[in-house]
Amino acid sequence: MTPSTAAQAQRAANAASVVWATADKFLRNVVEETEYGDYILPFTVLRRLECLLADTKEQVIEVVDGLVEKDTPERFIDAEVKRRFGLSFYNTSLLSLATIASTDDNVEASVQDYVAGFSHNIADIWTSFEFPRLVKKLADANRLHAVVRHFSTLDLSAEAMPNNAMGDLFENVMYRAFDKKGKAAGGFYTPRDAIRLMVDVLFASDEDSLAGRNTTRSIYDPTAGSGGMLLVAKEHLGELNPDIEVNLFGQELMDQAYALGKGDLLVQGGLPDAIRQGDTLLRDEYADRQFDYVLSNPPFGTDWSVQHKDVSEQAKVPGSRFSHGLPGKGDGQMLFLAHCASKLAPAGTAGHGGRAAVVSNASPLFTSDKGPNAIRQWLFDEDLIDAIIGLPTQMFYGTGIATYVWILDTNKDLERRGKIQLIDASDQWEPMRKGMGDKRREMTEDKRRVVHAAYKAFEDADPAISRVMVKEDFMFRDVPVYKQARLRTVFSEEAVDAAREHKAFVDEHAEIMRGLDGFVWNNLPTVFQQRCKAARLKAPIGLVDAVARAMAVQDDGEPLAIDRKGGPVLLDGWKITERVPMSEDLDEHMQREVLPFAEGATWDESKAKEGNEIPFTRLFYVPEEPWPLEEIDADVARLMGELGEMFEAVHRDA
């Protein structure tokens, strides 16, 4: 961080403290602590927008009033304001926070009237913030005037607070707000350390193509939340190339998150329609577009039964975003993964394609249902998976479970094509000074640098942090494995009764069976037929098989059993399923992994079922060395000695 950047960040932090001072001064005992941010954030947005419009407001009002008198449609008014003043939004109210604060009469009505004066393209911010309700509550508590006066004194102009500084301020205020909310913040706020890691890796293979003038890139987030991913990505691209033009696009369902995201982009100079509101699964607001970069932290384990009918209809369209498979209704995160893949720009003639970074829990790695299996197979077959990064636990505000980042790419570097890199970053963390919700750990810059270096190196690392694999390593056959019986020939009345069930059995056959007691079972069919022939008894094949089954008793000391055709006889009730990677020869795998532990095992490849999984944890598992017996004995002896001393002391005191 340069000295000027550090100074700017400190100025933003100081300003954020002044902004947040509203809570302690005017909100205490009026609203719950967890709701402080619900009030402070929209007033911060309001004041920033007011400051951005202040210099040209009188001229804008004059122009807009003239056009309104001529019944000019809104879209033409917007275009004229944009052409003449370079503004993508405006306000036509004669009021301001300062004029409202100058008197304590009709403050609530004045604030409502002032906000209603904003152009139609940002009117939904105040609705999504539930601003009228917040204003009324403050007015009823006789605190609204004080809050308005406080914010009217803050200098949030572009001169005092350039976009980057304003972004730092808003980020600081949002963090304080979500710190009060704790775990509840996880629904729409992704930690900045996680975003920065995603962005580091996302841009890692494009750094050369991002240089130069006239470079333009688009970034999209279908679950935009508070807009943090878009803004961090834009900032990072600006660091790589100050001349780059970055266009942001997002979609968000939740009202408050949508208001925060749109507000955050606006206070940093973004466009009003950069984030659109709506359910991404039901309707893609950017259905006609694909993007250079996609980032998303979709909800984990969220039921999508409400959207199921509509999504299923979309899935019937060949080649559509959901046509590759549908997960179970209890968890829709793989729908977002498929959606993100569908939004990536295809590989271009200049070599550039689209890249995505998508957060998930462990479920999409291995869920074996038909839909998830099909989605993964599509990603494998299209060679879209560039890397998967396992993050530390306790990284996110709303969950402490293991999380992963999928890096998708439509145009991998040559050395990465046909391959998938797994990076285990689960140990790359530092404890937070103060936890927030479920978040107790953070990835510092040094830890992120380790992951970035592992990605760039693209090799099997030692100690194991990186594995480079091919898709066949994740595709498998579930092969049924049976155990070959070892049978001893035993005569018993029960065996005779069982053989008697065959229609060709006569009493004389029982005597022949008695004489076979103890014979090698594999020879039983031949000897039984020979003796029946000598006794002039019929011995059809069905009876031979019935006698063999009736006299068979499992005995591990006997040879492996084969039937009269030379095939293995399988042990009743013994069956396992062996998962064999497609990258391995089946017979070699069985010789190595099964036969040493199950002598006599046999398998049936024709009954194998194919599937896929990404066993991330197992691939990086390192078994711990067992505790040496000598140390165990010594520790037990020590404990027994301590117990003996304790008992002796008790008896002495008694």
N, C-alpha and C positions, 0 to 999 in steps of 0.2 A: 504494500500500500504506500503510495507516494505521500510526501508531507501535505500537499494540497488536498489530496483525497482524504487523508486522515483528519485534516482540519474540517473539511466539509462534513465528514461523518460525525465529528464531535459537535459541530454546529447543529446538525440534524437531531442528534441525541438530546442536546440542550433544549431545542425547540419542542421535541416530543415530551420532555418533562414538563414544560410549560403547558402544553396541550393537555396532558394527563392530569395536571393540577386541577382541572375542572372536576374530576371525580372526588377528590378529597374535600374540595371547597363547597361544591354545589349538589353533588349526587348522594352523598352519605346520608343515610337514614331516609332516603326517598326511594331509591331502587336497590335491589340486591347487588352485592359486590360483583357477582358473576355476570351482571348485566351492564356494568359500567361501559364496556366497549360498544354495546348496542346504541348508546347515546353519543359517545365521544367520536366514534368513527364517522357517522354521517355528518356531524357538525364540522369535522375536519375537512371532509370532502366539500361541503358547502362553502366553507371559507376559502379553500384553495381555488375553487371554480370562480368564486366572486373576485378574487385577486387577479386571476388570469384574464377576466373580462373587463376589469375596471377601466383600463386606458381607453377603450373604444366603446364603452357601453352607451354613452349618449348618442354617438353617431349611429350605432347599430339600432337603437330604439327608433331613431328618426327614419332610417331606411325601412325597417320592418313595418312601422306604422303606415308609411306611404304605400307599401306593397299590399298591406292588409286592406286599406281603403279601396284598392283596385281589385279586391277579391282574388288576389294571386294565390294559387295553390301552395301548400306548405313546402313541397319539394323544390319549387322554384325560389321561394324565399330562402330556403337553406342554401341553395346554389349561389344566390346573389350575395348572401352574407359570407359564404366561403370565398367567393371571387374577390370581393372588395376588402374583406378584413382578414382573410386567412383563418377564419374560425369555423370549427365543425359543430359548434353548439353556441347558444347565446341565451341571454335573459332580457326580457322586455319590461320587467317590473321597475317602477320608479324608486322602489325601496332598496335598501341595503341593510346589512347587519348593523352598521353604524347608525343609520337613521332610525332603525327600530329601537336600538339601545338608547337613543337620545331621549326617549320618553317611555314611561312605564304604562301608557294607555294602550289597550287593545293589542298587546304584544302577540298573543296567540294568533289572532286573526291576521296580523301583519306578517308574521312568519309564514303562515300558510299561503297568503297572497303572494309573498315574495318567491317562494318555492314554485308556485304555480306558474310563475313567469318564465321559467326555463323552457327552452325549445323542446318540442315533442320527442326528439330522439334521445333525450336523457330523462324524460319524465318518469320512466319506469324505475329509475334508481330510487326515487323517494317512495314509491309504492312498495318496492321490495324491502327497503329499510323500515317500512311501516312508520315513516316519519311523522305523519299526522297524529298517530297514536302516541308516539314519544313526546311530541310537542305538547299535546293535551295533558299528559301525565305531569310534565314539568310545570305547566301552567297551573294545574290544580294544586300542586305543592308550593306554588309561589316561588319557583326557582328558574323559570324560563328566562325572565329578564336578565338575571345574573349570568346565565350561561351565554345568552346572546351577546351581552356586553363583553364577556371574557373573550369570546372568539373574534369579536369585531376588532379587537386590539392586536391580533396576531398578524404579523407580516409574512404571509405565505405567497408573496409575489414571485414571479419567475426570476427577478433580480436577486431577491433575498434567498430564495430557495430554488435553485436550478432543478431540473427534473430528477437527476440522480440524488440530490440532497433531499428532495421531497419524497422520493422513493424510500430513502433511509428513514425519514421521519415517519412515514405511514407504516413502514415495516415495524418500526419501534413501537408505535401505538398499537398496531395489530397484535404484536407479541405480548404486550402488557394485557390487552383485552383477552387474548386466548389463555394467558397464564392464569387469569381469574377463572376462566371457564374450565381449564384443566382438560380432562379427557374428552369433554364435549366438543373441544375444538377440532378433534381429529376428523370430523365429518367433512370439513372444507378447508383445512389448512395443512399443507405438507411442510415439514421442517426444512429450513433452508439448507442445512448440511446435506440432506438427502437429495434435494434438487440440484445442488452444486455438483455432487458426484455424478448424477445422471447427465448433467450438461457437459461435464468434463469428458465423459466417455462418448457422449453423443457426437460431439464435435471433433473427437480425437482423430478420426480418419479423414476429415474434411479440411484440416487446417490449411493445406496448400491451396485448395480451390476457393477458400474464403478470402484470400488476399486480393488486392487490386481494387481499382475504382470500378464504379458501375456494377458492383456486386449486390444482388438482391436475394433475400431468403425469406421464406414464409415459415411461421411456427404456429402449430395448432394444438389445442388441448380440448378434448371432448368432455372432460370432467374438470372444468377450469377452476372450480372452487373460488378462492380469493384472488386468483390470477397470478400467484407467486411463480409458478413454473414458467409462464410466458415471460414475465418480467426478468427473472434471473437469466433465462436463456437469451433474451434480447441484450441484457447488460454484458453477458459473456461474449456474444458476437461482436459487440461494440469494442470490447477490449482486444479482440483478435484483429479487427479492422474498423478503425474509427469512421471510415467512409461508407461502410456497408449500410444498405437500406433494409430494414427489418419490418415485415408486416405481420401483425399478430392477429390470430383468430381463435376464438374459444366458444364453448357452449357449456351452460351450467343450468341445472334444474332447480336447486334450492334457492329460495328467494333471497335470503340474507347473504349467502355466498355469492350469488349473482350480483347483488348490489355492491358488495365489497370488491369483487373482481372488476366490475365496470368502473366503480369509483376509483380504484387504485390505478387503473390504466389512464383514466382521465386526468388525475392529479399529476401524472407523469407525462402528460402531453399526448396520450393515445387518442384513438378515434372512438367516437361514441358507440359505433356498432362493432367494435373489435370482439366483444363477447355478446353472444345472443342467448336468450333464455329458452329452455325447452328440454325435454327428455330425449337424450341422444339415441336411446334404443328405439323409441317410437318414431322419431323424425330427425334425420340428419340435416341440420340447418345449413350445411355446406355440401350438400349432396353432389353438386356439380364441380367440386374442387378436390384436388389432391395437394399435398404440401411437402416442402423440403424436410421439415422436422415435425415430429409429433411427440408430445410428452403427455403422460396421463398417470394419475393415481386413482384408479376407479375404486368404488366401494368393494370391500371383501365380504363374501358370504351373504350378499343381499338377495332376498327373494325377488324374482322377477315374474311372478305369476300374473300380475296385472298386465304386463306387456306381452305375455306369452302368445296370445292369439295373433296380435299384430306382427310380432317378430317372426312367428311361424309362417305367416303369409309372405313376409319379405324373403324368408329362407327358400321359398319355392322358386324364386327367380334365379336361374342358373348364373353363376358368376357374381352374384350379389354378395354383400358384405357378410351375411349370415348363412350363405348357401353351403358352407363347408361342414356344418355340424352345429348342433345346439346342445349346450350343457343342461344339467338338471335344473328345475325351476328354483331350487334352493340357493343357487349361487350363480350370478350372472357375470362374474368378472371375465370369463373367457369370451363372452360376447364383446366386451370392450377391447380385449386383446385382438380379436378378429377385426373389429371395426378399425382400430388403429392401423393394422396392417393394410386394410383396404384404402386408407387415406394417404398412403405414401406415394409420392411421385415415382413413376417408373424410371428405370435407367435411361438417361438421355444420351444423345449422340456425343456430348462432351464428356461423358463418363459419370456425371453427377446423378444420384438417385435420391430417394427418400430414406430417412432414418428415424427410428422411433425408440423411445425409452418408456417402458410401461411397468408400473409397480404391480406386484401380485403377492398373495401369500403362497404357501407351498402347494395348495390344491391343484392349480393348473399344470404343475410339473408331472403329476402322476395319476390324477383321477382317471379311473379305467372305464367309465361309462362310454357308451358308443359315441356321443357327441364330442366330449373333450378329446377322445382318442382320434377322432376324425379331424378336429381342428389342428391338433399337434402334427398329424401326418401331413396335412396340407402345408403347414409352415415348414416342415422338413423337406417335402417334395419341391417346394418353390424356393428352397434355400434362403429363407427369409430370416432365420435366427442367426444373428451374428455372435451374440454372447448372452450369458445369463449370470448375473452377479448376486451372490447371497449376501445380504446385509446383516449387520449385528441385530440381535433381538433388542427390544425396548428402544427402537429408533423412532417410532411414530407416536403421536399423542393419543390415538384412539385404540391402540393395540400393542401388546408387548411380544407378540408371536414373531416367528421367523418370517422375513419378507425378502422378496427377490425383485431384481430389475431385469426385464427382458429388453435386450437391444436388438431391434429388427433393422434390416437393411435390404433395399431392393437392388443394390449394386455394390456388392462387397469388393474389397481389394482382391487382387488376383490370388494372393497367398491365403486368403481367408475363405475363398469360394469352396463350397462343399464341406466346410468344417464349421464346428460350433465350439466356442470357447466358454468354459465354465470358470468363474473366478469366485473363490471363497473369501469374502471380506468379513466374515462373521467375527473375526478377532480384531478388526481395525476400528477401534473405538476408544474413547476416553469417557470417564464418568462425568456427568454434568454437575455443576456446583449446586444447582437446584433443579429438581425434576419438575416436569410439567405433564399432568395426566399420566399416561403410561410411558412417556419418554423419560428415560433415565440416562441414556447414552447419546453421544454425538460423535460424528466423524470429523475430526479436525482436519485442517489443510494438509498436515503431514500424513495423516492416515489416508486421505483421498489421493494423495500423490502416490502412495504405494499401489493402490488399485489402478490408477491411471497408468503407471509404469508397467504393471502386469499385463494390462490390456494391450499396450503398445508393443511389448515384447512378444506376445502371441506365441507362448511356448509352455511346455510342461515345466512348472517351476518346482524347485526344491529349496526350502520346505514347501509342501504342496499348498499353493494358493491358486494355481492355474492349471487347468487341464484342457488340452485341445483334442477334440474328438470328431468323429464323423457321424452322420445321422443313423447309420446302421448300428452304432453302439447303443442307441436309444430305442431301436426297433427290436422286437423280440418275438420268439415263438414260445408259447406255453405248451410244453410237450408232456403228455401223460406218461408217467413212469410207473411200472409195475415190478413186483418182486417175483422171481421165479421160485416156485415151491421146491422143497426137498421132502420127498414122500417115502414113507415106510409102509410096507404091505402088512396089514393086521387083520386077522380073521376075528369076527364077533357075530353074535346073533343079530345085533343091530345092522351089521353090514349085509347079512343075508336078507333081513327084512327090507332093506333099501333096494337090493338087487331084485327081490321078488316083485317089485312094482313093474318090472318089464314083462311084457306079455309072453316072451319066449322062455322065461325062467321056469324050470321044473326042479323038483326036490333034489334030483341027482346033481344039479349044478352046485348045490350047497356043499356037497362032499368034495367036489373039485376045489371050491374056494377054500375049504378047510386045509387042503393039502398045499395051498399056496402061501400060507401064513409064513412071514419072514422072507419071502422072495424079494429080490431087487424089484422095486416098483416099476422101473422103466421097462423090465422084461415081462411084466405081468400080462399085457395083452397077447403077446406071442405064445407064452406058455399056456395061458388059459385056453386059447384056441386049439393048441396042439392036444391038450389033454381032453378037451371036449370031443375032438375028432376021434381020438383013440377010444373014447367011451361011447361013440356013435350018438353023441348029443349035438343038437344044433347050437351054433354059437354065432348068431348074426352080429354085425358090427355094433348095433345099438346095445345089445346085451353085453358085449365086451366092454364098451365104454361105461355102462352102468356098473358092472362089477369093479372096474378099475376105480371109479369114483367112490364106490361104497367101501372099498378096502384101503383107501388112501388116508394116511395119518401124517400130519406135518412133523418132521423130525430134522432138526438142523444138522444132525450128524450124517444124513444120507446125501447121495449125489443130487445134483440139480435135476429136477424132474422134466422129462420130455414126453410128449404124447406119442401115439402110435405112428403119427406122420412126421415125427422128428421135431415138432415145434415145441417151444417152451410152455410149461404148465404154470399158470399164474397163481400166486397165493391169494386166496379169497380174503377180501377185506383190507388188502394192502395196496394203496395207490397214493402217489404224490404227483405234484405238477412242478416240473423244472422249467424255470425261465431261462431261455438261451438267447443271447443277443444274435441278431442277424449277421453281425460281423464275425461270428465264430462258426467253425465247422461243427455240426451237431455231434457227430461221433467222437470227435476229439474232446469236446466239452464234457460229454458223458463219461468218457474214460478218465478225465481229470477230476471232475466235480462230483460225480455220482457213484461210480463203481467202487472207488476205494472205501466208501462209507455204506454201500448197500450192495454187497456181493450178490450176484445173480439178478441184478436189476435189468429190466428190459424196457423198451419204449416203443411208442407207435407214432412215427412222424406224421402219418396220414391224418391223425386226429388232433394235430397241433392247432392252436388258435393264435393268430397273429395280433399284436398290439404294440404299444409304445409307451414309454415313460422316461422321465429324466430323474434318475435316483440321485439327486444332488448330494444329499447328506452321506449316503453310502459310498459314493465315489471319493469323498474327501475324508472318510472315517479313518482314523489312525488308532489301532488298538493300544490300550495302555498296558505297560509291562505289569504282570502280576506281582503282588507283594511277595518277596522271597520268604520261604518257610522259616528260615532262620530268624528273620526279623519278626515274623508273626509269633514264633515261640518266645523270643526275647520279650516282646511286648506283653504277651499273656503272662509270662513269669513276673514281669514288673508289676502288672495290675494285681496279680494274685498276692504279691508281697505287700502292696499297699493296702489291699483289703484285709490281709492278715493283721497288719499293724493297727488298722481301724478297729477290728473286732477285739484285739487285745486291749486297746485303750478303753473300749466300752466296758469290758469285763472288769478292768482295773478300777474304773470309776464307780461301777456298781458295788 
